[in-house]
Amino acid sequence: MSENNHIIRRIELVYWLVVLFGLIIMVRIIYLQFNTNLREEGQKISIKQEDLPALRGNILANDGRVLAISLPYYELFLDCTVAPDSVFNKHIGALSAAMAKFFKDKTAEQYKRELAKAHMEKKRYKRLNPRLVSYTELQTVKNFPLLNLGRNKGGLIVEQKSRRKNPYDRLAYRTIGWKNAGGVGVGIEDAFDSYLRGAPGKRMVQRLPGGEWMPLSSDVDMSPHDGMNVVTTLDVDIQDAAETALRAQLRETPVFEAGTAIVMEVATGEIRAIANMRRNANGSYDESFNYAIGWATEPGSTFKLATLIALLEDNNMSLSTPVDVGNGQWKYYDKWFRDAHTGLGVVSLQEIFEQSSNVGFAKSAVQYYAKGKEKQFVDRLYNMNLNKHIGLQIKGEANPTIGYPGDKTWSGLSIPMMAMGYEVLLTPIHTLTLYNAVANNGKMVKPKFVKAIQDKRGVTQKEFSTELISSSICSPVVLEDIHKALRSTVEKGTAKKINDNRYHISGKTGTSRLVFDGVYEKNGFKKHQASFVGFFPSEAPKYSAIVVLYSEETKDNFYGATWAAPVFKQIADKLYVASNDWISTAQTEKKTMPLVKGGKKTEVAEVLEELNIPVQPQPKDMQWVGVLSKEDHVQEVTKKITANEIPSVVNMGLKDALFLLENMDLKVLFSGKGRVLKQSPEAGTKLVKGQQIFLELGH
């Protein structure tokens, strides 16, 4: 019986083992069946599609010169599974030495150990060096031992990136702006990012041990679409003149904290220059904040233009209306109003404007607008759009502030304070827009920073026309008087030191105190704003401009006539000298032949023959020629064209340059108009089909 029990137990054990084994199989089947999604998810984690950034569009000056450009740079990797041991060991010593000499960050022995370890571990995406290399440097690296065998034999992998570069360094830097990878930006780079950034491409990448992502192939699923070019209104030469003059004046005394200067074309509102300087800790000045549009302050005496317009428009006053300013001091309620100069006695309205009399404007405003007519004065200011946000093309515009009767801050002193430029807040560009309207026959136009969007071939895709804010800020009769007052201020008023008989300037000086720590004065220390705003030439205004300087805390006084007006004059002088419209001089220079673009020899010959220009030709078998202008003839210069070198296209027209380069399988990018002034890469560089070449055009 015991033997039977033993057999039964053995049978039960076998039975339960079979059942357990069956359960294990069933659980495994269920696990495999229901975890397909997990396996697929794992594949998704190790393989994904990533964006390939497009080449960002260029930002151009109004004449096509490049202000910001994205230049191609390259990351270098090595697929250590490509070269067999024999090939790798043969070249590793020479490759390590070449890399050490080129990058200068490690010794040849360090590179050798690093590369040998990567080869032993069969790394498929070993970064050769963290530094990006330029196109020219890439050509050098491609000739290093092992790497010169190409991707399929040597394992070199090249990934193109791009870097943003401003060819003119910090020129107009704050207005040109920037845009970082996190989407934060300022200036034109930020405001026109939707045009500049283009559309990214797509490619599949695989994650390797260590977390690096490697492209699955050299092909892409979708190629990126490069961004478009933004053509600004900025003029490089005027911008340089504004920055140079502003920086030089700021350096005259350490008391100045910052300054700004803006130059606007009167008829169009196009901003030709906008300089913003702030003092750094080391005493230098740089573009780090856009004072021109981003800081609204009490403008002081430059605002008296608006008061003068109101007085002339509303009260049947004229420039000859007498105003008694007494001894230059006047008390209203509990406040004393004082002039910077001794009392003028009884003078005309024009004279109190010329001499910028605080007493004269405060008394006149009280006489005609206080006690019941306050709204009429403020409505007149509103009618000039001084209380409105301009709506600029770039971000950061500070709001103007002009109070209204009944506001919490309104008081019995508001009218006289506003009349001389206090209790109102304006940015420099708001003030300039008002003066530009006077210069523009009363028409107020919106300041403009960007005038067009172009594709990569320079074809305009969108234009930004001049926008009218107001068709007339005042009546024609008043406008005529205003012109007279602004001109006389420079002729014999506070700005007479910048009067010039060669060309006429019209404008107004301004000086005001800045609030700091909630007060205008603290322990005898004050902060000042010195300004000058106007236009030129007075008879037919082409440009308007404003200069504003901001002081640190000081016990000294600073005036617009002394500090801001000279900067304005330096900028105006630069424009005067450069403008053919203003200068009528006899052409006494020695006669020279015109500048002729190079190109196809047959077409150049036809042009020269049609214009009857004497030419010293090259042999007839030459297909492409350059042209040099001499005193009494032009000379053809041989253009050497070879299959393995990039040719020179300097001095050629764009059409011929494109024809020649694109037929050599080169991708051409260009900016500007006219003939080719520069090319990159330079002539003589080894030609690689499909590479990019950049052309800068000009006159």
LUMKEMAR-18585 format. One record per residue (C-alpha): x, y, z; residue number from 1. Coordinates in pm, whole numbers, plus 50000, padded with zeros to 5 digits. Layout:
<recs>
       x       y       z   seq
       X       Y       Z   NUM
...
</recs>
This chain:
<recs>
       x       y       z   seq
   50000   50000   50000     1
   50287   50226   50084     2
   50443   50141   49747     3
   50122   50245   49569     4
   50113   50572   49763     5
   50471   50642   49660     6
   50383   50582   49292     7
   50075   50806   49323     8
   50285   51087   49473     9
   50537   51058   49189    10
   50256   51074   48935    11
   50111   51381   49110    12
   50453   51550   49108    13
   50495   51486   48736    14
   50141   51611   48678    15
   50199   51938   48861    16
   50533   51988   48687    17
   50358   51949   48351    18
   50087   52193   48460    19
   50346   52443   48582    20
   50543   52415   48258    21
   50222   52470   48062    22
   50139   52776   48269    23
   50487   52919   48205    24
   50441   52872   47830    25
   50096   53034   47841    26
   50228   53333   48042    27
   50514   53374   47793    28
   50271   53365   47498    29
   50045   53621   47664    30
   50347   53844   47745    31
   50473   53833   47389    32
   50125   53885   47251    33
   50038   54189   47461    34
   50378   54360   47465    35
   50418   54419   47091    36
   50341   54786   47156    37
   50623   54803   47409    38
   50870   54662   47156    39
   50752   54909   46895    40
   50778   55192   47148    41
   51135   55086   47222    42
   51215   55109   46854    43
   51059   55456   46846    44
   51280   55564   47132    45
   51596   55447   46955    46
   51493   55575   46611    47
   51321   55906   46552    48
   51272   56180   46296    49
   51449   56508   46371    50
   51435   56854   46220    51
   51712   56980   45996    52
   51732   57357   46048    53
   51707   57571   45736    54
   51972   57826   45650    55
   51847   58152   45803    56
   51784   58439   45565    57
   52008   58743   45554    58
   51933   59089   45690    59
   52039   59352   45437    60
   52097   59726   45440    61
   51891   59941   45206    62
   52159   59910   44935    63
   52192   59532   44969    64
   52497   59520   45192    65
   52478   59234   45440    66
   52407   59325   45802    67
   52347   58970   45930    68
   52416   58640   45756    69
   52415   58271   45843    70
   52742   58114   45736    71
   52774   57736   45701    72
   52997   57558   45952    73
   53054   57187   45994    74
   53066   56923   46269    75
   53312   56638   46217    76
   53244   56274   46311    77
   53414   55941   46235    78
   53242   55609   46172    79
   53496   55375   46329    80
   53332   55065   46178    81
   53419   55161   45819    82
   53799   55129   45796    83
   53943   54779   45854    84
   54210   54738   46122    85
   54493   54737   45872    86
   54384   55065   45712    87
   54305   55231   46044    88
   54636   55131   46205    89
   54827   55249   45899    90
   54687   55603   45917    91
   54608   55667   46287    92
   54949   55813   46369    93
   54950   56062   46082    94
   54582   56149   46139    95
   54643   56218   46510    96
   54940   56441   46430    97
   54739   56634   46169    98
   54449   56689   46409    99
   54677   56801   46691   100
   54845   57054   46461   101
   54512   57178   46320   102
   54295   57204   46634   103
   54578   57277   46882   104
   54374   57151   47179   105
   54537   56808   47241   106
   54864   56636   47170   107
   54902   56386   46889   108
   54937   56108   47146   109
   54610   56207   47315   110
   54428   56203   46982   111
   54581   55865   46900   112
   54465   55704   47226   113
   54118   55853   47186   114
   54078   55734   46826   115
   54222   55389   46897   116
   53973   55339   47183   117
   53682   55446   46962   118
   53798   55209   46686   119
   53829   54920   46929   120
   53478   54987   47060   121
   53350   55014   46700   122
   53187   55352   46761   123
   52983   55459   46463   124
   52960   55829   46544   125
   53278   55943   46715   126
   53302   56323   46736   127
   53646   56422   46611   128
   53647   56764   46778   129
   53379   56978   46946   130
   53477   57286   46741   131
   53283   57368   46425   132
   53500   57426   46119   133
   53447   57667   45830   134
   53411   57560   45470   135
   53775   57640   45396   136
   53887   57449   45706   137
   53671   57155   45601   138
   53862   57126   45276   139
   54184   57102   45479   140
   54041   56839   45715   141
   53918   56629   45423   142
   54280   56591   45313   143
   54394   56444   45648   144
   54517   56081   45638   145
   54231   55828   45657   146
   53973   56106   45622   147
   54084   56162   45263   148
   53948   55815   45179   149
   53595   55951   45203   150
   53295   55840   45406   151
   53265   55490   45266   152
   53632   55398   45311   153
   53767   55631   45575   154
   53450   55695   45774   155
   53443   56078   45777   156
   53094   56213   45850   157
   53028   56584   45800   158
   52721   56756   45945   159
   52643   57111   45831   160
   52542   57371   46089   161
   52525   57748   46063   162
   52637   58046   46266   163
   52489   58393   46263   164
   52741   58663   46184   165
   52715   59042   46164   166
   52976   59152   45907   167
   52977   59505   46049   168
   53019   59372   46403   169
   52818   59583   46653   170
   52685   59833   46397   171
   52312   59886   46467   172
   52336   59570   46676   173
   52033   59630   46896   174
   51809   59713   46601   175
   51931   59422   46388   176
   51886   59216   46701   177
   51921   58845   46767   178
   51716   58529   46815   179
   51838   58245   47035   180
   51756   57874   47025   181
   51500   57918   47301   182
   51294   58155   47088   183
   51390   58470   47278   184
   51496   58761   47062   185
   51495   59133   46993   186
   51504   59367   46696   187
   51453   59273   46334   188
   51581   58918   46392   189
   51288   58862   46626   190
   51015   59068   46457   191
   51075   58911   46114   192
   51168   58564   46233   193
   50880   58403   46040   194
   51044   58518   45714   195
   51405   58463   45816   196
   51389   58114   45966   197
   51262   57924   45661   198
   51118   57573   45693   199
   51315   57288   45854   200
   51387   56961   45674   201
   51344   56609   45815   202
   51571   56307   45856   203
   51576   55982   46052   204
   51830   55941   46330   205
   51922   55656   46563   206
   52034   55680   46924   207
   52368   55519   46996   208
   52509   55399   47329   209
   52611   55709   47519   210
   52307   55908   47403   211
   52445   56044   47071   212
   52200   56056   46779   213
   52336   55946   46440   214
   52169   55992   46100   215
   52062   55658   45953   216
   52189   55769   45612   217
   52334   56068   45432   218
   51999   56122   45259   219
   51722   56334   45410   220
   51348   56268   45407   221
   51274   56632   45330   222
   51526   56903   45248   223
   51509   57228   45447   224
   51376   57539   45274   225
   51608   57833   45336   226
   51472   58151   45492   227
   51409   58473   45301   228
   51612   58791   45313   229
   51489   59099   45497   230
   51582   59431   45335   231
   51602   59706   45596   232
   51594   60082   45551   233
   51929   60123   45728   234
   52216   60291   45547   235
   52553   60152   45656   236
   52739   60479   45598   237
   52482   60697   45779   238
   52463   60443   46062   239
   52839   60450   46097   240
   52840   60830   46098   241
   52571   60840   46369   242
   52745   60587   46591   243
   53086   60749   46549   244
   52959   61098   46634   245
   52749   60978   46927   246
   53025   60764   47079   247
   53283   61043   47046   248
   53057   61291   47227   249
   52974   61048   47507   250
   53343   60990   47567   251
   53400   61361   47625   252
   53291   61325   47987   253
   53228   61022   48212   254
   52909   61182   48340   255
   52713   61056   48038   256
   52541   60725   48094   257
   52393   60671   47747   258
   52273   60829   47427   259
   52075   60770   47112   260
   52063   60915   46761   261
   51808   60849   46486   262
   51812   60960   46122   263
   51488   60936   45922   264
   51415   61003   45557   265
   51147   61272   45561   266
   50917   61164   45277   267
   50913   60789   45345   268
   50973   60759   45719   269
   51252   60512   45645   270
   51503   60493   45929   271
   51851   60541   45784   272
   52032   60515   46117   273
   51944   60430   46475   274
   52232   60433   46722   275
   52198   60341   47091   276
   52496   60363   47323   277
   52517   60266   47690   278
   52833   60289   47897   279
   52981   59957   48004   280
   53161   59890   48331   281
   53498   59938   48161   282
   53402   60284   48034   283
   53336   60182   47673   284
   53001   60237   47499   285
   52802   59972   47317   286
   52457   59889   47176   287
   52286   59707   47463   288
   51949   59884   47499   289
   51727   60053   47241   290
   51678   60395   47402   291
   51539   60531   47074   292
   51218   60331   47100   293
   51221   60171   47444   294
   51255   60457   47693   295
   50989   60726   47732   296
   51102   61030   47930   297
   50992   61389   47983   298
   51130   61548   47665   299
   51169   61903   47792   300
   51200   62191   47549   301
   51175   61987   47228   302
   50807   61945   47325   303
   50761   62323   47298   304
   50708   62268   46927   305
   50376   62096   47005   306
   50283   62380   47243   307
   50368   62639   46978   308
   50148   62461   46723   309
   49859   62460   46972   310
   49900   62830   47059   311
   49910   62932   46693   312
   49625   62702   46589   313
   49378   62765   46870   314
   49423   63124   46985   315
   49466   63348   46683   316
   49823   63410   46793   317
   50110   63479   46557   318
   50486   63460   46589   319
   50486   63835   46659   320
   50243   63815   46952   321
   50416   63977   47255   322
   50487   63773   47568   323
   50618   63927   47892   324
   50875   63696   48050   325
   50997   63962   48292   326
   51325   63879   48462   327
   51305   63509   48371   328
   51120   63404   48688   329
   50749   63350   48739   330
   50553   63194   49022   331
   50229   63007   48957   332
   50051   62855   49253   333
   50341   62741   49473   334
   50588   62670   49192   335
   50857   62893   49047   336
   50921   62870   48672   337
   51267   62985   48569   338
   51460   63040   48246   339
   51818   62931   48196   340
   51911   63286   48090   341
   51844   63633   48228   342
   51505   63791   48178   343
   51409   63891   47825   344
   51131   64132   47920   345
   50856   64166   47661   346
   50944   63961   47351   347
   50759   63794   47065   348
   50628   63439   47065   349
   50893   63357   46805   350
   51168   63485   47034   351
   51054   63282   47335   352
   51070   62976   47108   353
   51416   63070   46976   354
   51547   63124   47330   355
   51346   62831   47473   356
   51191   63036   47751   357
   51020   62819   48013   358
   50852   63123   48162   359
   50723   63239   47824   360
   50563   62904   47737   361
   50427   62841   48087   362
   50265   63187   48104   363
   50125   63164   47749   364
   49972   62821   47813   365
   49814   62938   48137   366
   49681   63254   47971   367
   49509   63071   47689   368
   49428   62726   47829   369
   49398   62736   48209   370
   49066   62750   48393   371
   48823   62590   48153   372
   49022   62533   47834   373
   49255   62258   47955   374
   49082   61997   47739   375
   49127   62209   47430   376
   49504   62208   47481   377
   49528   61834   47543   378
   49292   61757   47254   379
   49524   61953   47027   380
   49816   61738   47145   381
   49610   61425   47087   382
   49521   61553   46740   383
   49896   61542   46667   384
   49892   61172   46768   385
   50140   61234   47048   386
   49948   61010   47286   387
   49933   60710   47053   388
   50146   60402   47023   389
   50314   60424   46681   390
   50308   60051   46610   391
   50665   60005   46492   392
   50784   59706   46292   393
   51008   59595   46579   394
   50908   59521   46937   395
   50991   59715   47250   396
   50819   60047   47182   397
   50743   60230   47506   398
   50401   60389   47530   399
   50371   60768   47526   400
   50189   60926   47819   401
   49995   61254   47805   402
   49748   61309   48086   403
   49395   61440   48048   404
   49195   61677   48271   405
   49023   61469   48537   406
   49300   61209   48562   407
   49430   61129   48910   408
   49763   61294   48831   409
   49610   61609   48685   410
   49661   61931   48880   411
   49652   62308   48843   412
   50016   62294   48740   413
   49965   62041   48463   414
   49905   62296   48184   415
   50222   62507   48242   416
   50433   62196   48309   417
   50316   62023   47992   418
   50370   62341   47789   419
   50743   62324   47855   420
   50777   61947   47815   421
   50710   61799   48160   422
   50424   61574   48282   423
   50440   61405   47940   424
   50643   61099   47841   425
   50772   61045   47488   426
   51038   60825   47333   427
   51295   60987   47104   428
   51130   60825   46803   429
   50791   60975   46900   430
   50947   61321   46918   431
   51126   61270   46586   432
   50803   61157   46420   433
   50643   61492   46513   434
   50932   61698   46375   435
   50946   61480   46065   436
   50578   61562   46004   437
   50662   61934   46009   438
   50940   61871   45758   439
   50702   61659   45547   440
   50450   61940   45481   441
   50242   61838   45781   442
   50206   61471   45684   443
   50295   61237   45969   444
   50431   60903   45848   445
   50514   60593   46047   446
   50886   60526   46099   447
   50991   60224   45896   448
   51276   59980   45958   449
   51210   59715   45690   450
   51107   59788   45333   451
   51101   59448   45159   452
   51124   59071   45181   453
   51330   58898   44912   454
   51393   58538   44820   455
   51746   58404   44796   456
   51779   58517   44436   457
   51701   58876   44528   458
   51346   58875   44390   459
   51112   59087   44601   460
   50824   58885   44747   461
   50671   59152   44969   462
   50708   59527   45003   463
   50623   59750   45299   464
   50493   60082   45176   465
   50500   60410   45367   466
   50213   60429   45617   467
   50039   60758   45681   468
   49954   60835   46044   469
   49801   61177   45976   470
   49750   61371   45656   471
   49802   61701   45839   472
   49909   61782   46196   473
   49817   62150   46157   474
   49695   62407   45906   475
   49922   62526   45620   476
   49945   62877   45769   477
   50062   62745   46106   478
   50301   62505   45933   479
   50465   62798   45757   480
   50514   62977   46088   481
   50655   62663   46249   482
   50916   62629   45974   483
   51015   62989   46028   484
   51049   62942   46405   485
   51256   62624   46375   486
   51491   62784   46124   487
   51535   63102   46331   488
   51621   62888   46637   489
   51930   62765   46452   490
   52005   63099   46291   491
   51995   63314   46605   492
   51850   63110   46891   493
   51980   62843   47129   494
   52122   62632   46842   495
   52309   62910   46660   496
   52644   62736   46715   497
   52552   62473   46457   498
   52427   62720   46194   499
   52597   62656   45859   500
   52589   62878   45553   501
   52654   62583   45319   502
   52322   62422   45399   503
   52044   62519   45640   504
   51932   62326   45948   505
   51599   62375   46126   506
   51547   62241   46476   507
   51505   62278   46849   508
   51725   62220   47151   509
   51594   62047   47461   510
   51705   62003   47820   511
   51512   61827   48094   512
   51569   61664   48428   513
   51520   61290   48466   514
   51342   61135   48759   515
   51557   60895   48965   516
   51460   60732   49293   517
   51125   60907   49250   518
   51263   61262   49259   519
   51429   61516   49030   520
   51702   61606   49280   521
   51865   61416   49564   522
   52128   61568   49792   523
   52207   61826   49527   524
   52248   61563   49252   525
   52039   61565   48933   526
   52014   61359   48615   527
   51976   61538   48281   528
   51858   61472   47930   529
   52013   61689   47658   530
   51859   61675   47310   531
   51838   61830   46969   532
   51586   61743   46699   533
   51534   61891   46355   534
   51566   61846   45980   535
   51776   61954   45682   536
   51813   62114   45437   537
   51549   62357   45562   538
   51419   62464   45220   539
   51355   62110   45094   540
   51393   61871   45389   541
   51536   61531   45303   542
   51636   61403   45646   543
   51511   61453   45999   544
   51715   61347   46300   545
   51722   61348   46679   546
   52006   61316   46928   547
   51943   61254   47299   548
   52211   61220   47569   549
   52141   61091   47921   550
   52361   61185   48217   551
   52450   61009   48539   552
   52374   61175   48874   553
   52565   61504   48880   554
   52562   61851   49030   555
   52649   62006   48693   556
   52405   62125   48428   557
   52393   61992   48073   558
   52220   62154   47779   559
   52101   62030   47444   560
   52273   62316   47261   561
   52610   62228   47414   562
   52607   61850   47395   563
   52338   61711   47163   564
   52338   61972   46884   565
   52706   61914   46789   566
   52636   61542   46738   567
   52342   61630   46513   568
   52569   61866   46317   569
   52838   61602   46264   570
   52582   61360   46124   571
   52427   61627   45901   572
   52773   61728   45773   573
   52842   61368   45676   574
   52518   61351   45479   575
   52582   61690   45320   576
   52924   61585   45192   577
   52791   61253   45064   578
   52482   61394   44891   579
   52502   61485   44524   580
   52161   61650   44558   581
   52302   61923   44782   582
   52634   61989   44613   583
   52666   62147   44270   584
   53033   62157   44178   585
   53211   62172   43845   586
   53344   61842   43727   587
   53713   61920   43702   588
   53844   61568   43749   589
   54040   61402   43470   590
   53814   61214   43232   591
   53820   60835   43272   592
   53648   60551   43097   593
   53327   60414   43254   594
   53333   60103   43466   595
   53237   59803   43251   596
   53132   59470   43398   597
   53321   59158   43296   598
   53145   58862   43138   599
   53129   58670   42811   600
   53384   58811   42570   601
   53135   58835   42281   602
   52877   59024   42487   603
   53136   59259   42639   604
   53266   59336   42290   605
   52914   59421   42170   606
   52860   59663   42459   607
   53194   59836   42406   608
   53132   59869   42034   609
   52780   60006   42087   610
   52913   60271   42330   611
   53209   60348   42105   612
   53458   60281   42385   613
   53818   60206   42277   614
   53929   59861   42394   615
   54254   59670   42415   616
   54126   59316   42355   617
   54248   58974   42461   618
   54287   58689   42206   619
   53961   58590   42038   620
   53968   58234   42169   621
   53898   58353   42525   622
   53536   58289   42633   623
   53528   58497   42955   624
   53701   58830   43023   625
   53728   59095   43292   626
   53750   59466   43207   627
   53978   59734   43353   628
   53905   60105   43297   629
   54200   60321   43187   630
   54219   60694   43112   631
   54138   60671   42741   632
   54042   60307   42686   633
   53939   59987   42861   634
   54146   59672   42874   635
   54017   59317   42866   636
   54166   59083   43125   637
   54173   58707   43083   638
   53939   58513   43311   639
   54102   58177   43379   640
   53839   57903   43396   641
   53940   57550   43501   642
   53727   57250   43586   643
   53870   57193   43936   644
   53899   57549   44069   645
   53642   57813   44161   646
   53675   58094   43906   647
   53687   58466   43982   648
   53358   58643   43909   649
   53458   58974   44071   650
   53347   59273   43857   651
   53109   59052   43658   652
   52737   59120   43639   653
   52509   58888   43836   654
   52360   58725   43526   655
   52699   58617   43391   656
   52825   58517   43734   657
   52521   58294   43792   658
   52550   58139   43449   659
   52916   58056   43497   660
   52898   57929   43855   661
   52572   57735   43832   662
   52697   57558   43522   663
   52985   57439   43739   664
   52730   57285   43979   665
   52782   57551   44248   666
   52500   57679   44469   667
   52506   58060   44449   668
   52387   58294   44725   669
   52410   58670   44683   670
   52306   59004   44827   671
   52294   59356   44691   672
   52267   59502   44342   673
   52519   59584   44072   674
   52839   59403   43992   675
   53015   59140   44204   676
   53242   59309   44459   677
   53343   59005   44667   678
   53308   58629   44652   679
   53352   58358   44912   680
   53520   58110   44870   681
   53783   58305   44681   682
   53896   58232   44327   683
   54142   57944   44304   684
   53980   57743   44584   685
   53934   57375   44502   686
   53593   57325   44343   687
   53353   57079   44505   688
   53030   57026   44315   689
   52722   57130   44510   690
   52907   57365   44746   691
   52780   57714   44824   692
   52941   58033   44706   693
   52838   58376   44836   694
   52853   58689   44619   695
   52835   59046   44749   696
   52706   59291   44489   697
   52746   59666   44481   698
   52846   59967   44275   699
</recs>
